[in-house]
């Protein structure tokens, strides 16, 4: 049974994740065919932003509009989670007004606490620990370009951050092989390794030689080396990751049909060269668009009144349209 909230892929089964993936594909096909959806008519999503974002705000706001609903932007300053007002009280108040809450924040515990006290679905738009919406969009993009998600070699070149953690979980759920290529000081922690369980060493692993890691890769993926909140570490990180840039030379060590992904925003000339970003191998902007379609699937599944019908429909037959 799909959970009330969408907080982390660690709580999802392979069947649950594939259901979301198929629903995203279905909704995207219908959108491109000009079908107007009404599943969320009259529904309101509160969007709480303690961290700013271009893609998260626009993709959620436009996405719920395409399903018939509306979104309300709330800045971190005006909500004041845990400062002006407790997370528990904010959760209970918002639940009286809206039909769902999306939050983009720092501490993952804030997301957990919000979901615990809210009576409406809570969606993790990003926390320091997880970025499940991004991972769902990533697998949707890989499915479109590779024709499948299982059995692929997906290499993330960067640190063990929220994006790589959620992507590793998604790959494990879909039967792909995930490799983190990173300096030793920026690898998955023992807690992460324990969390991956039986997937560690089989579907999820890490290497410290980028050339070795990318050999035979179907997908190369990167993210900025210095994330929001890590600005004080910038110079140290630039030195540590100097040999981990996705350049034309590194791309040539991968498979001939290898695709390149980036969750954006990109720092061209650091983690990826402009040459690779603009190459035919890059599927970065398809990936960015798919944030909207992936999140529509999450909202459609969690916020609609006919939730059980869509679960039975997607889970029971191949959707067309």
N, C-alpha and C positions, 0 to 999 in steps of 0.2 A: 504494500500500500504506500503510495506517495505521501511523504510527510506534509504537514501543514505549511512548513517554511522551506526556503531554499537558501541554506546557510553555508554548506560545505559538501563537496562530492563524497567526502568520507562517509556520509550517512546514506549514500545511494547504492542500490544494487545495479548490476549490469542491465537488468530488465528495465528498471526505472529510468536509467540514463538513456537507453536506446529508445524508450518511448518518447522522451523529451526531444531527442534528436529527430525522430521521425515526424513528430508534431511540428517542429521547426521547419522541416523540409516541406511539409504539407501547407503550412501557412504562407511560406515564401512562394510556392507555386501559385496559390490562390491570389496572393497580392499581385504577382506579375501578370496574372490573367485578368486583373481588374475587378476581382470579387471584393465586395465590401463586407467586412465582418461586423457582426453585431453582438458577439458573445459577451462583451463587457459594456454594453450600453448602460449608461447611468452609474457606472463604477468609477471610483476616484482612487488614485494612487498618490500617497504622500511620499515625496522624495527628499530625504534628509541628507544634506551634503556637508560633512565635516572636512572632506577633501574635495577640491574642485575637479571637474572633468568635462572635456568636450564631448567625447563619445558616449559616456554613461548618461549624461543629461539628455542629449538629443535623441539617442536611441530609445531610451525609456519613454520620453515624452511623445515622440512621433509614433513609437510602437503601440502604446496604449491607445493613441488616437485612431490608429488603423484598426483597432479592435472595438472601437465605439466608446472607449472610456476617456477619462481626463486625468492629467497629472498636475500636481501642485509642488512647486519648488520651495524648499525650506532650507535656508542656510544654517550652518552650524552655530553661527552667532545668535540668530534669533531663537533657535531651539535651546541651546545651552545645555546639552546632554551632560548630566552629572555635575553641572556647575550651577546654572540658574535653576534647574529642575532635575530631579532624579530620573534615571532611565526608566524605572518602574512607572513613575507617574506619567511620563511622556508616552509610554506605550499604551497605558490605559486611556489617556485622553484621546490620542490619535485614533484608537480603536473605536471610539464613539462617533468619529467624524468620517472615516475613510474605510475603504474595502481592502486596502493593502498598503504596506510600507516598504519602500526601498531605502536602504541606507548605505552610504559610502563613507567609511570612517577609518580610523587608525586601529584601535584595539579590537581584536576579534571578540573579546568578552563583551564589548558593548553590543555587538550584533546578537550574541547569545542571550544576553539579558533582555534586550528589546523583544526578541521572539518569545522568551519565557513569559513575559507579562502582557504581551499583546494578544488579543483575541482574533486578530486578522492575520493573514499571511505576511511574513517578513522575508524580504529578498535581500541577500547580501550583494550589493553592487560593487563592493571591494572592501576588504579589511587587510590589515598587515599580514594575516595568516593565509587568507584564501581569496581567490577571484573566480568563483565557479561560473559566473555568467560568461567570462572571457573564454574559459575552457570549453564550454558548450558551443560557443560561436566558432572556436578553433576547430573542433571536431566536425562541425557542420561544413566548414570550409574545406577541410581535408577530404571529407566524403565527396564533395562536389568535384574536386580536382583530381583525386586519385581513384574514384569509383568505389572505394571501400575505406574502412578505418582499421580493420583487423589485420594483423600480420605486418604492419608497416614499422619502419625504423624512424623514430622521431627524436631528433637531437636538439636539445635546448642548450644554447651557448650563453652562459651568464651565471648569475648566482641563484642559490636556493631561496627564491623569494615567493611571494604569494602566487604569481603567475605560473612559475615552474611547478610549484607544489600542486596546484589545482590541475594543471595539464598532465602531470604524472598520474594523478588519480583518475583523470578521464581516460588516459591511454590504458591504464590497468583495467578499467571497466569495459573497454572496447576491444581488448585483445591486441593492442599495439605494443611495441617495445619502445620504452622511453629511456633516453640517456641524458643525464645532466653532464655537460662539459664545463668544468669550472676550476679555478685555483683551489687548492686544498682548504684554505681558510674560509671559503665561501660555499662549502658543500652542504648537503643535507645533514642535519643533526641526528644524533642517535634517537631522539624522540620522533623525528620524521621517519627514520628507517623502521622503527618499531610500528609506527602508524601504517606503513605500507604493508606490513604483515607478510603473507606468503608471496606477494607480488615483488618484494625486494629480491634482487638477484636473478629474477626471471623476467618480469616485465618492466621493472624499474631498477636502474643502476646509475652509477656515476663514474666518470673518468676525468683525469686531469690533463690529458694530452688531447688538444682539440683536433689535431689531424687524425689521430686514431679514432676519436669519437665519430667524426663525420663520414668515415669510410662506409660506403654503401647506404648512406642515409636517403630516405625518401623525402624527409622534411628537415630543413634547418630553421630554427626559431631563435629569436633573440629579443631582449628587452634592454632598456637603458641600464647602464652600469650603476648609476646613482639614482635611486628612487626618491620620491617625495619624503622628506623627513630625514634623509641621509646626507644632506648637503655638506655637512662638516667632514664627511669621509671622502669627498669627491676626489681629491688629489691622490689619496691612498688607493682608491678604487681604480683610477685611471692607470696607475702603475701596475696594479695586480692583474688587470685584465688586458694589458697591452697586446698579448699574443692571442687573444680570443675574439678578435674582430671578424665578422663575416665579410670577407673580401672576395674578389673574383678568384684569387689564388686558393683560398680555403674552399670556396664553393666547387672548384674544379676537382677537389679531392673526394667529393660526394658522388652519388649516382648521377648519370647523365640527365635523368628526368627529375632531379631533385628540385623541390619548390622551397621558397624562402618566405618565412612569416615573421611578423613583428606586431606586437599588440598596440604600439604607438602610445605616446608620441616618440618619435625617433630622433636621436642625436646623430645625424649623418656625419661620418668621419670619426666617430667613436666606436660604438658597438657594431655598426654596419656602414659600409661605404655607400655613397650616392650612386655609384655604378651598379651595385647589386640591387639597391632599392628601386632603380628604374629599369632593371633587366626583365626579360620575359619570364625569368624564374620566380619573380616576386609576385605573391598573391595577397599582399598586405592590405589593399583597399577592398578586395572581396571580403577579406577577414573582418575589416572594420564595418562594412555593411551588415555582415551577418550577426554582429552584436544585436542589432534591432530584431532580426528574425528569431534568434535564439531566445531573447528575452520575451518576445511575444509568446513563445511557447510556454515559458515559465508562468507568465501572467495568465495566459489562457487556461492553464491547468490548475493554478492555485486560486484564482479569483473568480472564475465563472461559476454561475449557479448550476450548470450542467456538468460539473467536474467528473462525476462517475460515468456519465455517458461518453465523454470524450476519451476517458481511460479505456473503456470497453471497446470503443470504436478503433482507436489507434492500436491497442493491444491485440485485438481480435482479427483485423483484416488489414490488407494493404490499402492505404488511403490513396485516392486519385483526385485530380483536380488541379 
